[in-house]
Amino acid sequence: MSDAPFRPFETHLDEAAALAVLRAATAGAEDGELFLERRRGESLVLDDARIRNAAYDASEGFGLRAVKGEVAGYAHATEISESALRRAAETARLAVGDGGGMLAPPPPGTNRRLYGEADPVADAPFAGKLDILKEIDAYARAADKRVVQVTAALGASLQEVVILRPDGQVLTDTRPMARLNVSVILEENGRRETGGTGGGGRHGLKALLDPATWRPMVDEALRIARVNLGAVPAPAGMLDVVLGPGWPGILLHEAIGHGLEGDFNRKGTSAFAGLMGQRIAAPGVTVLDDGTIPDRRGSISIDDEGTPSGKNVLIEDGILVGYMQDRQNARLMGVKPTGNGRRESFAHIPMPRMTNTYMLAGRDDPQSIVADLKDGIWAVGFGGGQVDITNGKFVFSCTEAYRVRNGVVGEALKGATLIGDGATALRQIRAIGNDLKLDPGIGNCGKAGQWVPVGVGQPTLLIGGLTVGGQAA
């Protein structure tokens, strides 16, 4: 695959002919577009100083969509040609039926670019990347003789997007992505514990390959593993919980964010459906979805329908004020698109998705929040979780947590899980720290079988009365 810029209307298709096919497919429709994409990516995983996985992927293709009402016709192909486009148009056209629709206004244009266009895949040769991962392995083992396993992984990709709309508008975006993850296992007296961390964003690999970046990551992974070596079984029961800043915002993303996506609310399946303008959270709680933060993992200059990304307020001082919208659901709900129409690739249809979702800082001192905790846990790190969108019920596992009694931080806890529902948790927020922090750039979000990169963040929070799953006393 060529490293030259992706210009499909110069190399694959005649633009006028493609526009004619698109217009025929969307005649009588309410919306639609031709989404063209080229993507290349490389991943490298070193496990105990041996290559466990080395992969390079390259793909290109298009997706053609025609939308009328709640119905969308979609066809895609890996062959970018006029003949493939005409075949796709026949399929997409089925959603339009007898027509009668009027095309929605096109998205506003923008020249904004939130990230550079350098190709992270080409930032360093394969051998150079491998050498860095070997250095990470050696550094971790030298730092702690109890290390029995080190896993280091690099990922880099470049996605190039061209969107042609029925009015003739052409929108483009070039999206880099880079990520480094480090995981270690320590063993002491027959007990093994894991610690891991990572980071990245929409930028090149060079910063991640710098020892000034990866050494602190390794140190952090080792610190977490050391903490867990001394952890005791978590208690079980109803306890107050302090969530640390940054990555613990993944709970906010899952338990609340999905419930504020437009499609779930239009269909009435979200726990927050029909509550616009009502109080759904404690005073002081303000939640945003913001795709406009430069270089962040979840940021997008334009979404996958061509709408510029936005800084969208979802909850303001505890009041529900907005949902995240793509064009179809916004039109059906009588509101404006918010720049949240996202898709995994040309083979997928767009839908409302989060970008960078976070809670704004409050006024409380984080140390005072912990010091005021009488009986509970302080959850600093999170792993996986599950959420039911219809009722907001969640279960999340903690990767780093501590017991707190009378404001004193005690023993580290192993096996702690947080159980609750998003609507209740929002109302039971009792303190909001002044230490808003975004995650280090490691988030992925799944919905309807599609995965997209996202960001999360929050300040330190005190939530009253969450169920903690652990070991009963």
N, C-alpha and C positions, 0 to 999 in steps of 0.2 A: 504494500500500500504506500502510495506516495506521501512524502513529508510536506509537499506543497500545500498551501491553504486550500481548504475545501470550498470549491466553487462549482457546484453541480450544474449550474446553468451555462457554464463554459465547457465542461468536460463530459456531461452526461445527457443533459436535456436542453432543448430550446425553450427559453423562458416563455415566449409567447404561446407556444404549443402547450406547455404545461399549464399555463393559466387558462387556456381555452378548455382543457380537460377538467380542471378544477371547477371552473364556472359551470360547466355542464353537469358535473356531479352535485353541485350545491344549488342549482336552479330550483327555486321554490323552497329551499331550506332556510333555517334561521341562523346557521353558523357552519363553519367548516374551515379546514386548512390543509395544506400539504406540508408535512413535517419531514425534512430531510436531515439525516444525521450521519456523521462519520465519527468513529470512536476507536481509540487504541489504548491499550493498557498493559502494564507489566506488573507482576507480583513475584516476590522472592521471599521464601521462608527458610530460615536457618534454624535447625533444631539440634542442640548439642554438637555444634560445630560442623554439622553435616547438612547439605541441602536437602530439605524435605520436599520442597515444591518450588519450581521455577516455571512461570507461565507468561506467555505473551499472547494477547488477543487483539484482533483487529476486525472491525465490522463496519458496514455501511448499508444504508437502506432508506426507505421512506415509509411513511404512514399517511393515508388519505382518509379524511373524516368528513362526513356530512351529518348535520344535526338538525332535528326537527322535534320540538317539544322535549319530552323525556327520552326520546329514542336517538341513538347515535349509530350510524353505520360506519364501520371502520375496516380497512384492509391495508395490509402492509406487505412489503417485499424486500428482499435483499438485492434485487436487481433494479438499479436506477435507470430506467429506460422509458421511452414513450409508450411502448407496447405494454410493459408491466403497469404503467400508470393508467392506461385505458382499461385494463382488466380490473384493477383496483377500483376505478371509478364506477364500474358496473355494480360491484358489491356495495360500496358505500352509498350509492344512489338508492338502494332498496329502502333505506331508512326514511327517505323523503316522501315516498309514495306519490300521491297526486300533487304534491307541492302545496302552494298556497301560503307559504311562510315568507317573511320578510327578513333579509339578512340584518343581523345586529350590527351596530356601529363597530368599526374596526378599533383595535387598541390604539392608544396614543403612542406616537413614536418617541424614541429616546436615543440619545447618543451616550448615555451613561455606561461606563464599564467599571465594574466593581473589583476586577482582578486583571492581572496581566494575561497575555496570550502565549507566553513561552510554554514549550512542551516539556512537562516534567519527565516524561519517558526518556527524553534525550539529554537530560541534565548530567548524567554520568554513565560511563560504560558499565556493562554487566559486571565485569571483573572488579571495577571500583566499588560498586554497590555490595558485592559479595565480601570484599575486604572490610568494609565498614561493619557489616553484620558479624564478621569474625572478631573484629575489635570489640564489639559490644559483648560478645560471648566471653572473651578473655578478661575484659574489664570487670564483668559481674563476678566471675570466678575468683579473681584476685581480691575483690572487695570483701568477700565472705567465703570462708572455706566450707561452709555448710551447703553451698549451692550444689545441687545434684542435677539440675536441668535448667537450660536457658533456651528460650525461643525468641527469636527476633524476626520481624516481618516488615518488609517495605512494599508499598504499593504506590503506583503512579499511573495517571491516566490523563487523556485529553479528549474531550467531547466537543465536536464542532457541529453547530446547529444552523440550519437555514429554514425559515418558515415563509411560505408563500400563501397569502390570503386572497380570497376571491376578488377583493377590490384592487388587486395588483401590488399591494404592499409586500415588500420583502424585508424580513428581519433576520438578523444573524447574531450568534453568540458563540464565543470560544471559551470553554470552561475547563481549566486545569484542575487537577486534584492530586494531592500527595499525602501520604500517611506513613507513620512509623509506630509499630507496637512492640513492646518488650514485656516478656513474662518470665518469671523465675520461680523455681521450687527450691525451698530450703528443707533440709532434713536434720533433725536433732532428736537423739534418743528414740529413734524409730518413728518419730512423727514427722509428717511432711505437710508443708503449707505453701500456698501460692501467693504471689504478689504480681500485679501487672499494671501497666500504664501505657499511654500512647499519646500521639498528637499529630496534627496535620491541618490542612485547609486547602483553599484554592490558590495555591502557589507552587513554586518549583520544589524539587527535592533537595536543593543545595543546603538550605538552612537545616533540614533534618539530618543531613549527613555530617554536619559540623559537630565535633565533640562537645562544644559548648551547649549544644541542644540535646544530644542523646545521652551524655553522661548524667545530667540531672534526672532524665527519665529512668535510667538504670538504677540510680540511687533511690528513686521513689519506689520502684518495684521491689527493691530489696527491703526498704523500710516497711512496706505493707506486709511482706512475707514474714519479717521479724515480729511485727505486731501480732500476726495471726498464729505464730508459733506459741505465743503465750496466752492465746485466747481461751476462754472457758465457755461452756455451752450457754447459749442465750436463754434468758427467762421467757416464760410464756404468760400472756395475759394482756390486760388493757393498761397501756402506759402512755405517758406523754413522751413525745419524740422531738428532738432537735435534729433538723436536717442541715448538713453542711452546705456551703455555697458551691456553685459550679455544676459539676456532673450530676449531683443528686436531683437537678432539675429534670432528669429523665423521668422521674415520677410525675412531675407536672406535665411533661410532654405526653405521656401515655394516659394517665388517669383523667386529664382535663383537656389536653390539646386536641386529641382525636374527636372528642365530644363537641368541639367547637368548629369542626369542618362542615362546610355548607351542605354537602349531600346528606349527611346523617340528620341534620336539622330540617332540611326540606322534606325528607321522608318521615320525620317524626320518630326516628329510632334512637336519637341521642337523649341522654339524661337531661340535657339542657334545652331540648326543643320547646319552643313556645315561651321561653323565659326572657326574651329580649326586653331590656329596660328594667329588669327586676334584679334585686340583690341576690347574688349567688355565692358571694364570698365575704369574708370578714372585711370591715373597713380598712383601707390602706393597701388592699391587694389590687395591684395593677399588672395585667399580663399582656404582653405584646407578642406578635409574630412579625419578625423583621428580616426580610430578605435582602436588605440594603447595606449590611455591614461589610465593609471591604475585606476580601480574602477569607471570610469565614466559610466553613464547610457547607453550611446550609444556604449560603447566599446565592442569588441568581440575578443577573442584570435584567433579564426578561424571563418570564415563565415559559412553559412549553406550548403556549398558545400565542405568545408574542406580547402579552401584557407586562409592562414594567413591574418589577417587584416593588413591594410597599412596606412601610413601617406601620403595621395595622394594630390598633388597640383593640383587644378582645374583651378584657375586663378592666374597668376603670373605677378605682376606689370601691371595689366590691360589686359594681353593677355591670351586668352583661351588656356590652355595647356593640359587639360585632362578631361576625363569623368569618372564617377564611373561605374564599370563593374562587372557583374557576368561572369561565364564561357561561357555561350551560346552567349551572345551579344559580348563579347570580341573576341571570335573565329570568329564570323560573320563579325566583323569589322577589323579583322587582328591585334589586339592588345592583351596585356596581361591582365588577370583578375586582379582586384585591391583589392579583398577581400570584395566586397560589395554585394555578393549573399546572400540575407537574406529571411527568410520566417517566418510567424507568428508561425507556428507549423508544426508537421508532416502531418497535413491535407492540407497543402498549398505548392504550387510549389515555388521555389526560383525565385527572380527577383532582378535587381539592386536597392539597397536602400542605403540611407545615414546612417552614424554612428554618429559621432560628427562633425558637419559642422560649421566652424567658419572663420572669417576674422582676419588676423594678425594685430597687432597694428601698428600704424603709429608714427609720431613724434610730433603731435600737442598736446598742453596742453588742456585737456577737459574743464577746466574753461574758457580758452580763446576762445574755440569754441562757447560756449554759449554766452560769452561776445561779440563776433563779430556778433551775430545774430541780424539783424536790425529789422526784422518783421517776426515772425514765431511762431512755437511751439516747445517745448522741451518734447519729448515723452519718458517717463521713463519705463512704464509698458505696456504690450500688453495682449490682450485676444485672442479671436478667429479670424480667417480670412479665406478668400477664394481666390483661385488662379486658373487661366486657364493656363494649361501647354503649350498649343499651342501658346499663345501669351504673357505669363508671366504677364497678368493683375491681380492685387491683390486688395483686400479690407481688411483692418485690423482695428480692434477696439482697442482703447487705454484704459487701465485701470487706468493709471496715466499720466497726461500730464499738461503742464503749458504754458501760453501765455508769449511770450518774445517780448519786444519792446526796441529797442536801447540797447540791451545787458542786460536789466534788467528783471529778472524773475518775472512775475506778478502772476495773479490769476490762480488757478487750473481750469482745464477744464473738463467738463462732456460731454460725447457723441461724442468725437472726433474719426473720422475714417480717415485712410490714404488710398488714392486711387492712383494707378499708375500702371506701368508695370516694371518688373525686369530689362529688358534691358536698359530702359531709366534711371531708378534709379541708376544703376551701373555707368552710364556715368556722372551722375550729382552729384556724391560724390565730395565734395569740400574740406573736411577736415577729417582727420583720427586721432583719439586720440591715446595716448600712454598707454591706460588703458584697454587693452584686458581683458575681463572677460568671463568666461563660466557660463552657466546657473546653477541653484542650483540642477538640476537633476530631472526634472519634465516632460520632453518631451515625447510625443508619436506621431508617424507619421502614417498616413493612406495612402494606395495606393492600388488600385484594390481590395478593401475589406479586405486587410490585415493590421494589426497594429503591429508595432515594436517599442521598446524604442529607443530614439535618444537623442543626445545632440546638443546644439547650443551655439554660442558665438560670440562676436564682441567687438571692442572698441567703444567709443563715435564716432558718425558719423554726419557730416553735409551733408544733401542731399538738393540740390536746386530744388525748384519748384515742390513739390508734391501737389496733390489736397487733401485738407482737407475737409472732409464732416462733417458738424455740423449744426449749426443754422445760417441761413443767417442774415446778419445785416439789 
